[in-house]
C-alpha cells in the first residue's frame, strides 16, 4: 500500500512539474528580443539588445555590437544575420553596410561594404538575399547581395536619382527609404528631395536595377515622402510625407500601377507648432495604420476601410518622449514600441486589436535610439 501511495504521489508530482514547465515555456514564447539602432555622436556605442516581456514591460540586455551610427537595421529571412547601415560619409563620399552573425547576446561582425552613397539611412533584404540601401546624402540606392554565409558583396549597382522639389530641403535628391514589392523583384524608392516614388525591378541574372514603366510617381508639392507601408492584400499602400505631415493613400489600377488617392493630415486640427513625420506601419490584419509625429510627439492612429482601402484619422497617442523616430509593432501585434530619439527612451504600449487604441505600459532608457528591429 505504501508503494502504491508513493507511486501516486510521484505521478501527481510529475504532472505538476510538467504543468509548471509548460507554463514557463508559454511565458518564454511571449517574450520578444529586439535590437536598437542608434546614433553614436554622444553616449551610444552601437547596437543594443532589449527584450519585450509578455506583459509589455521592457528589459535591457546591453550593447551587442560596437558600430558607427548604425541608424537602421534589417534581418535576413532565416534570422541568422543582421545588417546595419553606418549613416556617415567618408573621404570617398560613401557610407557603409555592416553584416553581423546573430548570436545569443552578441553580434559577430562578418564584413563591411560601401553602401553606394553618402549617409545611408535605410536598408532592406529580399528573400533571395538582395540588399537595398537608401543613401540620403546624395539620393542614390545601392544594390548589394547577402551571401549564404552572411558576407556582403557589392554594391552591384547604384540607382542615381535626379530632380528637386519646392521645399528648401528639396534642392536635390534625398533617397529616404526603399522597399521590395510583393514579387520581391519590384522595387519602390522613396525620395524626399525629388518628391517622388521611383519604380524599378531587379534583374536577377545581372544584379541590376532596371527602371519600370511608369518609372516615377510625384507626391503633392512640398510633401517630402519618407516611408511607406503596404496593406496585406497587396493592392493598397500608404506613403508618409515628412515635410507637410501627411499620409497619402496609393491604390493599384487594373494594370497593377499605383495611383494616388486621398491625402490626410497626421496632426490634430488644433496643433499649431512645428512638426515632421518619421515612420509608418500597418497592423498585420490591415485594419489600423500608425504614423509618428516629431514635434507633436505622438502616434497618429488611422482606421482602414476593408472595402476600398480608404482611411480615417481616429486619434493620437502621446509617445511620452520627444522626437519619436522609428517604432515597431511586436511580432504578435499586441504591443507597439516607440524610439524617442531626443529623450533617450523606448516606450511600450499595449494595442487594442479591435479599436486600434494604445495604452502606455512601460519605458526604458536607450541612448539616442533610432531604429527598433524584432
N, C-alpha and C positions, 0 to 999 in steps of 0.2 A: 504493500500500500504506500509506504514511504517513497519507494521508487517511482510509483505511478504519479504521486503528487509532485514529486520533484520534476518529473518529465513534463507535467502540465505547466509548472512554473517556467521551465525553460522555453516551452513553446510560446507562452504568453510574453515572456521576456524577449524572445527572438522576434516575435511580431511587433512588439513595442519598439525595438531597435530599428526594425525595418521601416516602420511608420516615421520614426524620427529622421532617418536618413532621407526618405522621400521628401519630407518637409524641408530639410536643409537644401536638398538638390533643387527643389522648386524655388526656394529663395534665391539660390545662386543663379538660376536660369533667368531671373528677372533683373539681374544686375548687368549693366551695360558699361564696359570700359569705353573711354573716348579719349582722343588726342586733341591737343590745343596748339594751334599755330600762333605765333606771336611776332611782335616787333621787338627787336633786341637793342634798341637805342638806349634803354635805361636799365631796368633791373633784370629783364628776361635774359636767359642764356640759350633759348632754343625751343624745342618741342617738349611739351609736358603731357603727362597722362593723369587722368582722373577716372572716377567710377561713379556712375549714376546708380544709386541703390533702388530697390524695388518700391520704396515709399517716396521716392523723389528727392531724397537727400543726396548730397554730393560729398565725395571723399577724394582727397588729393593723394596720388601715388608719388609724383615728383617728376623731376627732369629726366627724360629718357633719351634725349639726343641734343648735343650742342650743335647749333646751326645759326647762320646769319640771316636774320629777317625771314624766317620760314612762315610767311604770311598766309599761305593757302596749301591745303593738304588733299591728297587723294589716296585711295587704296586700290590694289589690284583686285580683280574679280575673285581670285582664290583666297584673298585675305592674308597672303604671305608677305606682301611688300607694301610699303608706304612711300609715297612720293611727296616731296615738298619743294616749292619754289623758293629761291633766295631773291627776295624783292630788292634788288640792288642793280647797279651797273658798275662795271669795272673799266679799266683803261681801254678795253675793246668795245665799250658801249653795250655790253650784254650782261644779263643776269644768268642765273644757273638753276638747274633742277637737280635735286639730290634723290637718290634711291636708297631705301633702308630695308633690311630684313627685320620683320617684326618678331621680337622675342618677348618673353613674359613681361618684364618691366624694363626693357632696353630695346633701342633701335640700333642695329648694326649698319653702319654706312657701307654700301656696296659700290657706289660710284657717283659721279657728278659730271653733268654735261651742260654746255651752253643752252640757254632757253630760246635763242634765236632773236632776242631783242632786249631792250632795257626795261628794268623794273617789272619783271613778271609778277602778276597778281592773281592768277587763276590757273588751275590745272585739272585735267580730267583724263580718264583712261577708258578705252573701249574694251569690250570683251575679248577682242583679238590682240590687245596689248598696244594699240596705237595710243600715243600720248599727245594731247594738245595743250599748248600753253599760250595764254593771252598776255602779251607784253604791253603794259600800259604806256610806257615811256615813249615808244616810237610807233605804236599802232601796228604791231606785227603779231602773227600767230605762228608759233613754232610747232612742227610735227616731229615727234621723236618716237622711239619704239622701246617698250619694256620687254626684254628678252626672257627666256624661260627661267634663268637663274637669278633674275632680278637686276641684271645690269642694263644700263641705258645705252642706246645708240642714237646718233643724230646730233643736231637736227637734220632730218632727212629732207625737209622742205620748209620754206618760210613764205607765208602769205603776207604781203605788204598792203596795208590799207592806205587809201588816199582820200583827201577831202577835208571839209571843215563844216562847222555849224555856226549858229547865231550867237552862242554864248561866249564869254571871254575864256572859258575852259575848253572851247571847241575850235581853237585856231589850227589844230592839226589832229590827226588820228590818235585815238587812245583806246586800244582794244582792252575791254574790261572783263570779259568772260567769253568762254567758247564751249559749245555743247554738242554732244552727239545726238542725232535723231534716233527714231525707233529702229532703223535698219543698221545702226552702228557704223554706217558709212556716210550718212548725211551729216553735215556739219553746219552749225549756225554760230557765227562770231558776232558778238555784241560790242559795238564800238561807240563809246560815249562821245568821242571827238567828232567823228563824221556824222553822228546822229542817225546811224543806220544799223540794220542787221545785214550781215554778209553771209550768203549761202554758198556752200561748196560741197564736194564729195571727195572721199578718199579713194584714190586709185590704188588698190591693194597690191597690184603687181609691181608698180613702180614707186610706191610710197610717196605719192604726190597729192597735193590739194588742187582739185580741178573745179573752176567756177561752175555753179549750177545756173539754170535758166528758170526764172529770173535770178540774177546774182545778188540783188540788194533790195531792201525794203526800208524806206525812210520813216522815222518816227515824227511826231509833231515838232515844229520848230522849237529849238531850245530845250527839248525834253531830256536829252542825255541818257540814253539807255545804258543800263549797267548789268543786271542779272535777269534770268528767266526761270520759269518753272513750267512743267508740262503736265497736262491732265492725263490720267491713266488711260483714257480712251484713245490717245494719240492724235486726236483731231483738234484739240484746243491747246493754246499756250498763252502765257501771261508774262509780259515784259515790264520790269520795274525800271522806271525812269528816275535817275538820281537828281537831276538839276531842277526839275519842276515838281518833284514829289507827286508823281502819278504812277498809275499802273494801266497798261494798255492790253486789251484782250485781242488775241490773234485766233483766227479760225481758218481751217483749210477749206479751199473750194473743191469743186468736183475734180479738178486736175491735181489736187494734192498740194496746192500752193497756198502759203499763208497770206491771209488778208487781214487788215486792221478792222477791229470792231470798236467798241466804246473805250474811252479813256476815263478813269476815275481818279480822284484825289486819294492820297494816303493819309490826309490830315483831317481833324475835326474842323467844322466851319468857323469856330471861334478862335482858332490858333492864328497868332499874328507874328510869331518870331521867325527866325531863320531855320531852315530845315533842309536836309538832304537824305535820300533813302540809301539803303545799303544792300539788303538781302531779301529774298522772297522764296517761300516754299509752299507746297500744297500737301494736304493730308493724303494718305495712300488711298482713301476711298474717293478722293476727288471732290469732297464736299466743302472744304474750307481752305482758304489761302491766307497766309500770314506774310506781312512785309514790315521791315524795320525802318523806323524813322530816327534820324540823328538830328537832334535839336528839340523836337517834341519828346524824344526819348521814349518811344513806345513801339508796340507791335500793332499795326493795323490788322483788323480781322475782317475778312470778306467771306460771304456765303456764295457758293457756286450753284447756279441753276442747272440741275442734271439734264434738263431737256435741251437747252440751247447753249450752255457754257457761259452765259452772261453772269455777272457778279453784282453783288451789292455790298456796300460797306456797312457792317453791323456793329462795329465798336472798336475800342482801343484798350490796350493794357499797358500800363507803365512798366518799363523794363527794370525799375529800381536801380538805375545806374545811368551814367552818361555815355553817349556815343555808342549805342548798340550796333555792332558791326555784323558779323556773321551770326546766325543762330541755326538750330537744327532740331527737328522732331526726332524723338527717340525711335529706335527700330520698331517698337510696338505701338507707336503713335500716341502713347499715354502721356508723354511729357514733352515740353519744349524747353530747350536750354539756350540762353542768350549770352553772348560775349560782349560785355560792356567795356569797350577799349579804354576809355578815359579814366574810369573809376576802378579799373583792375579787378573786375569781378565776373564770375559766371553765375547766373541766376537760373533756377529751375522753376517751372510752372507745371501744374497738373492740367491736362487738356480734357475738356468735356467733349466727347466724340459726337454728341447729339446737338449741342449748341455752338461748339467751337470756342466757348469761353475758356479763359485761362485763370488759374488760381495759384498765387505765389506759394512756393513750398520752402525753398532754401536758397542760400547763396554762399559762395566760397571765393577766397582771394585767388587771383590769377594775374601774372604780370603781363600787362598790355596784350590781352587776348584779342585775336583777330578771327580765327577760324576754329570751328568745332567739328570734329570728324569722329563718328561712331565706327 
